[in-house]
Amino acid sequence: MSIDTLMQYNRARWSFRGYGMNLAHLGQDVQDLSPEVAKQVQDSEALVQQLHQEIRTTSYLLHPPLLEESGLLSALSWYIQGLSERSKLNIQLTIPEDFGRLPGDMELLVFRVVQECLTNIHRHSGSKTVSIQLARTEDAVTVDIQDQGHGMSPAKLAEVNSHSAGLGIRGMRERLRQFDGSMNIESDSSGTRVSVIIPLESTGEHQGMRPVEVLI
């Protein structure tokens, strides 16, 4: 996500917050004059507050603050926990202890790839479980995401792999292309597997992180 887009979301959040405060004051002012109008104002205030919360959540999902503050592990764990609670998906995330930190734009890329894959699994696969494995060598970062859903038909899989289907998948491929990365999708009646490879220039010693295997 671009900085401009993030700024637009933040401006919208603060605008809705201001509208909500104005409506709250208006509701108090007209309460004695017209209870019916006050009720309408209160309903409008509730709607504005709901929209503000939805915009705030969307902003966090597009670029979670934890990603910059604490890194990929914290951001993914936060997102997976929230999705698991909402969707009842059983998601296992595995990251080796020496995975370390990545450049900020690459961590955002990995987060968005995982996010898009999990969204597709939740909406379309029928799977109750998901396995996510991240790995890192001197040359590349790999992301492997696998479900146990009903999979795609051969025709649908061919369409997806021909880069002609799905805005979400095309968007992932485009973002990966900016890093010279690649994505391969395999699918049959036993589930779907998405494998991503992102070339990585050697940056010396990895920054240490604690061992990670999160089962939610």
Sequence and secondary structure as in RCSB ss.txt:
>XXXX:A:sequence
MSIDTLMQYNRARWSFRGYGMNLAHLGQDVQDLSPEVAKQVQDSEALVQQLHQEIRTTSYLLHPPLLEESGLLSA
LSWYIQGLSERSKLNIQLTIPEDFGRLPGDMELLVFRVVQECLTNIHRHSGSKTVSIQLARTEDAVTVDIQDQGH
GMSPAKLAEVNSHSAGLGIRGMRERLRQFDGSMNIESDSSGTRVSVIIPLESTGEHQGMRPVEVLI
>XXXX:A:secstr
  HHHHHHHHHHHHHHHHHHHHHHHHHHHHTTT HHHHHHHHHHHHHHHHHHHHHHHHHHHHS HHHHHT HHHH
HHHHHHHHHHHH  EEEEEE TT     HHHHHHHHHHHHHHHHHIIIII  SEEEEEEEE SSEEEEEEEE S 
   HHHHHHHHTT S HHHHHHHHHHHTTT EEEEEEETTEEEEEEEEE    SS      EEEE 
